[in-house]
């Protein structure tokens, strides 16, 4: 997908996985039950065996992923609050496409 913000590089942080926060929500926009969260997180490679840093476009919705990890009973992750705005906006950071 092309980056919608003018002047921002398209891509993602190398080694990252994609799990849209919307996949962690029920139709009524509440968080899924813990077992469903664990399954969705595990499908994205998050199973508690290694540290996780969540990110998104600006650092806001990444917090939903971190909350889902807590609700699922997994070790709490860190939030990269600069997220893609910071990473993709710097000319000296590597990107994967």
N, CA, C and O of each residue as an XYZ file, in Angstrom:
388
protein
N       0.840     -1.175      0.000
C       0.000      0.000      0.000
C       0.887      1.243      0.000
O       1.887      1.303      0.715
N       0.523      2.197     -0.782
C       1.290      3.441     -0.860
C       1.053      4.285      0.394
O      -0.048      4.305      0.944
N       2.072      4.959      0.819
C       1.981      5.860      1.970
C       1.087      7.038      1.599
O       1.347      7.707      0.599
N       0.040      7.307      2.379
C      -0.864      8.405      2.032
C      -0.333      9.797      2.382
O      -0.852     10.797      1.885
N       0.689      9.871      3.227
C       1.193     11.185      3.643
C       2.293     11.646      2.696
O       3.285     10.946      2.490
N       2.111     12.803      2.137
C       3.069     13.364      1.184
C       4.446     13.486      1.824
O       4.578     13.947      2.957
N       5.460     13.070      1.091
C       6.833     13.189      1.553
C       7.303     12.060      2.458
O       8.474     12.024      2.836
N       6.424     11.147      2.809
C       6.773     10.034      3.693
C       7.078      8.800      2.846
O       6.343      8.486      1.909
N       8.166      8.102      3.181
C       8.504      6.880      2.461
C       7.461      5.800      2.708
O       6.844      5.758      3.772
N       7.268      4.932      1.730
C       6.389      3.773      1.891
C       7.216      2.585      2.338
O       8.372      2.447      1.936
N       6.648      1.740      3.150
C       7.330      0.537      3.596
C       6.991      0.221      5.029
O       5.990      0.693      5.567
N       7.850     -0.595      5.652
C       7.668     -0.936      7.055
C       9.023     -1.188      7.704
O      10.035     -1.349      7.022
N       9.024     -1.219      9.015
C      10.244     -1.466      9.767
C      10.681     -2.908      9.500
O       9.878     -3.827      9.662
N      11.931     -3.125      9.097
C      12.394     -4.491      8.825
C      12.152     -5.421     10.015
O      12.408     -5.055     11.162
N      11.663     -6.614      9.733
C      11.395     -7.595     10.766
C      10.040     -7.459     11.438
O       9.692     -8.256     12.308
N       9.281     -6.460     11.041
C       7.978     -6.258     11.670
C       6.915     -7.148     11.031
O       7.084     -7.661      9.925
N       5.829     -7.311     11.754
C       4.667     -8.055     11.260
C       3.469     -7.118     11.295
O       3.443     -6.163     12.071
N       2.490     -7.388     10.464
C       1.315     -6.535     10.386
C       0.122     -7.207     11.057
O      -0.252     -8.324     10.700
N      -0.466     -6.530     12.020
C      -1.707     -6.964     12.649
C      -2.548     -5.719     12.874
O      -2.348     -5.013     13.862
N      -3.490     -5.435     11.971
C      -4.346     -4.255     12.170
C      -5.130     -4.362     13.479
O      -5.669     -5.422     13.800
N      -5.191     -3.284     14.214
C      -5.884     -3.302     15.501
C      -7.343     -3.691     15.357
O      -7.934     -4.226     16.296
N      -7.937     -3.433     14.196
C      -9.341     -3.761     13.986
C      -9.599     -5.263     14.070
O     -10.728     -5.678     14.332
N      -8.573     -6.081     13.854
C      -8.725     -7.531     13.957
C      -8.803     -8.001     15.404
O      -9.046     -9.179     15.665
N      -8.598     -7.090     16.334
C      -8.645     -7.425     17.753
C      -9.934     -6.960     18.414
O     -10.113     -7.103     19.624
N     -10.823     -6.405     17.611
C     -12.070     -5.850     18.125
C     -13.267     -6.646     17.640
O     -13.284     -7.155     16.519
N     -14.273     -6.743     18.507
C     -15.548     -7.362     18.163
C     -16.367     -6.382     17.320
O     -16.010     -5.207     17.229
N     -17.444     -6.839     16.710
C     -18.285     -5.934     15.907
C     -18.778     -4.703     16.674
O     -19.000     -3.650     16.076
N     -18.950     -4.828     17.997
C     -19.400     -3.668     18.779
C     -18.235     -2.773     19.223
O     -18.413     -1.874     20.045
N     -17.034     -3.029     18.666
C     -15.822     -2.246     18.907
C     -15.217     -2.447     20.292
O     -14.378     -1.653     20.717
N     -15.629     -3.493     21.002
C     -14.978     -3.852     22.260
C     -13.876     -4.859     21.960
O     -13.859     -5.469     20.891
N     -12.971     -5.029     22.892
C     -11.870     -5.972     22.732
C     -12.414     -7.397     22.707
O     -13.332     -7.732     23.456
N     -11.846     -8.230     21.846
C     -12.223     -9.640     21.790
C     -11.889    -10.325     23.113
O     -11.094     -9.799     23.891
N     -12.482    -11.490     23.381
C     -12.126    -12.240     24.593
C     -10.651    -12.671     24.555
O     -10.063    -12.778     23.479
N     -10.061    -12.915     25.728
C      -8.637    -13.265     25.792
C      -8.218    -14.417     24.883
O      -7.163    -14.339     24.253
N      -9.011    -15.479     24.798
C      -8.606    -16.606     23.954
C      -8.569    -16.223     22.478
O      -7.689    -16.676     21.746
N      -9.497    -15.407     22.038
C      -9.500    -14.937     20.649
C      -8.328    -13.998     20.394
O      -7.717    -14.032     19.326
N      -8.017    -13.156     21.386
C      -6.859    -12.264     21.247
C      -5.575    -13.081     21.128
O      -4.741    -12.804     20.265
N      -5.411    -14.085     21.989
C      -4.209    -14.926     21.926
C      -4.071    -15.582     20.556
O      -2.971    -15.657     20.007
N      -5.178    -16.051     20.010
C      -5.133    -16.700     18.695
C      -4.735    -15.718     17.608
O      -3.914    -16.051     16.754
N      -5.288    -14.532     17.619
C      -4.960    -13.532     16.589
C      -3.528    -13.050     16.730
O      -2.826    -12.861     15.737
N      -3.101    -12.853     17.962
C      -1.717    -12.431     18.194
C      -0.747    -13.537     17.788
O       0.277    -13.262     17.163
N      -1.059    -14.784     18.138
C      -0.185    -15.906     17.778
C      -0.067    -16.033     16.267
O       1.012    -16.333     15.757
N      -1.149    -15.811     15.548
C      -1.109    -15.884     14.086
C      -0.172    -14.829     13.500
O       0.347    -15.001     12.397
N       0.044    -13.737     14.237
C       0.966    -12.685     13.807
C       2.368    -12.887     14.375
O       3.250    -12.055     14.164
N       2.577    -13.996     15.098
C       3.901    -14.290     15.629
C       4.136    -13.814     17.049
O       5.270    -13.838     17.528
N       3.087    -13.383     17.728
C       3.214    -12.890     19.099
C       2.693    -13.966     20.040
O       1.488    -14.210     20.109
N       3.609    -14.612     20.769
C       3.193    -15.691     21.668
C       3.837    -15.592     23.051
O       3.720    -16.518     23.854
N       4.506    -14.493     23.334
C       5.130    -14.301     24.636
C       6.551    -14.818     24.733
O       7.183    -14.693     25.783
N       7.069    -15.401     23.650
C       8.412    -15.976     23.706
C       9.526    -14.949     23.476
O      10.696    -15.237     23.726
N       9.165    -13.760     23.002
C      10.179    -12.719     22.790
C       9.528    -11.352     22.965
O       8.313    -11.223     22.820
N      10.315    -10.344     23.273
C       9.765     -9.005     23.478
C       9.104     -8.470     22.205
O       9.526     -8.783     21.091
N       8.072     -7.667     22.391
C       7.345     -7.066     21.275
C       7.305     -5.561     21.455
O       7.072     -5.055     22.553
N       7.535     -4.858     20.366
C       7.367     -3.411     20.328
C       6.293     -3.134     19.289
O       6.450     -3.488     18.120
N       5.214     -2.508     19.704
C       4.138     -2.200     18.767
C       4.366     -0.827     18.150
O       4.939      0.074     18.763
N       3.897     -0.703     16.915
C       3.970      0.586     16.227
C       2.793      0.682     15.275
O       2.095     -0.302     15.031
N       2.585      1.851     14.752
C       1.520      2.084     13.772
C       1.964      3.274     12.931
O       3.158      3.418     12.665
N       1.067      4.104     12.517
C       1.445      5.267     11.735
C       1.960      6.406     12.594
O       2.914      7.092     12.226
N       1.316      6.606     13.752
C       1.686      7.743     14.593
C       1.876      7.394     16.058
O       2.184      8.278     16.858
N       1.700      6.134     16.436
C       1.898      5.714     17.820
C       0.621      5.626     18.634
O       0.667      5.236     19.800
N      -0.517      5.976     18.054
C      -1.768      5.977     18.802
C      -2.416      4.591     18.814
O      -2.662      4.040     19.886
N      -2.697      4.023     17.642
C      -3.380      2.730     17.619
C      -2.466      1.581     18.033
O      -2.952      0.484     18.310
N      -1.164      1.806     18.082
C      -0.253      0.772     18.589
C      -0.577      0.430     20.039
O      -0.328     -0.690     20.485
N      -1.123      1.380     20.765
C      -1.478      1.120     22.158
C      -2.581      0.075     22.268
O      -2.643     -0.642     23.267
N      -3.456     -0.030     21.264
C      -4.505     -1.052     21.272
C      -3.875     -2.438     21.178
O      -4.333     -3.374     21.833
N      -2.828     -2.572     20.368
C      -2.126     -3.852     20.260
C      -1.476     -4.230     21.593
O      -1.524     -5.387     22.008
N      -0.878     -3.261     22.245
C      -0.239     -3.522     23.526
C      -1.284     -3.884     24.579
O      -1.059     -4.787     25.386
N      -2.416     -3.196     24.581
C      -3.503     -3.534     25.500
C      -4.007     -4.954     25.229
O      -4.289     -5.701     26.165
N      -4.118     -5.322     23.965
C      -4.567     -6.677     23.617
C      -3.603     -7.721     24.167
O      -4.038     -8.778     24.625
N      -2.310     -7.445     24.131
C      -1.331     -8.379     24.689
C      -1.563     -8.566     26.187
O      -1.499     -9.687     26.693
N      -1.830     -7.480     26.887
C      -2.098     -7.554     28.326
C      -3.386     -8.338     28.565
O      -3.423     -9.223     29.420
N      -4.429     -8.021     27.825
C      -5.717     -8.705     27.993
C      -5.598    -10.198     27.687
O      -6.312    -11.013     28.270
N      -4.694    -10.553     26.771
C      -4.492    -11.954     26.390
C      -3.603    -12.699     27.380
O      -3.400    -13.906     27.244
N      -3.070    -11.992     28.374
C      -2.215    -12.632     29.365
C      -0.774    -12.787     28.926
O      -0.026    -13.568     29.514
N      -0.376    -12.051     27.899
C       0.998    -12.099     27.403
C       1.835    -11.020     28.088
O       1.281    -10.072     28.644
N       3.152    -11.153     28.053
C       3.996    -10.097     28.619
C       3.699     -8.761     27.949
O       3.473     -8.689     26.741
N       3.704     -7.722     28.745
C       3.409     -6.401     28.202
C       4.488     -6.001     27.212
O       5.676     -6.216     27.453
N       4.076     -5.430     26.118
C       5.006     -4.948     25.103
C       5.301     -3.474     25.311
O       4.721     -2.816     26.175
N       6.195     -2.986     24.513
C       6.503     -1.559     24.510
C       5.811     -0.932     23.310
O       5.549     -1.608     22.315
N       5.520      0.342     23.403
C       4.924      1.086     22.291
C       5.990      2.017     21.728
O       6.570      2.823     22.457
N       6.242      1.904     20.441
C       7.149      2.842     19.771
C       6.300      4.046     19.403
O       5.630      4.054     18.371
N       6.333      5.055     20.251
C       5.427      6.183     20.074
C       5.751      7.036     18.859
O       4.888      7.774     18.383
N       6.959      6.956     18.352
C       7.285      7.685     17.125
C       6.720      6.992     15.899
O       6.412      7.627     14.890
N       6.589      5.672     16.007
C       6.038      4.813     14.968
C       6.519      5.197     13.572
O       7.623      5.719     13.416
N       5.693      4.941     12.554
C       6.145      5.147     11.182
C       6.409      6.619     10.877
O       7.247      6.929     10.030
N       5.712      7.525     11.548
C       5.955      8.945     11.315
C       7.420      9.278     11.563
O       8.036     10.003     10.781
N       7.977      8.754     12.645
C       9.379      8.999     12.950
C      10.291      8.129     12.091
O      11.198      8.636     11.431
N      10.046      6.806     12.100
C      10.927      5.869     11.393
C      10.962      6.158      9.895
O      12.037      6.296      9.311
N       9.798      6.248      9.280
C       9.731      6.470      7.839
C      10.127      7.869      7.416
O      10.474      8.104      6.258
N      10.074      8.799      8.359
C      10.430     10.183      8.052
C      11.914     10.475      8.131
O      12.356     11.559      7.752
N      12.682      9.522      8.617
C      14.133      9.713      8.733
C      14.829      9.086      7.535
O      14.493      7.966      7.148
N      15.771      9.768      6.951
C      16.470      9.200      5.798
C      17.500      8.127      6.179
O      17.979      7.401      5.308
N      17.848      8.017      7.477
C      18.901      7.101      7.904
C      18.387      5.799      8.504
O      19.181      5.008      9.014
N      17.084      5.558      8.457
C      16.545      4.298      8.992
C      16.240      3.344      7.853
O      15.749      3.765      6.806
N      16.528      2.053      8.047
C      16.239      1.083      6.977
C      14.749      0.829      6.882
O      14.032      0.899      7.880
N      14.283      0.530      5.671
C      12.891      0.164      5.484
C      12.817     -1.100      4.624
O      13.706     -1.382      3.820
N      11.747     -1.838      4.817
C      11.456     -2.988      3.976
C      10.209     -2.645      3.175
O       9.318     -1.943      3.654
N      10.160     -3.146      1.963
C       8.987     -2.862      1.118
C       8.380     -4.149      0.613
O       7.386     -4.120     -0.112
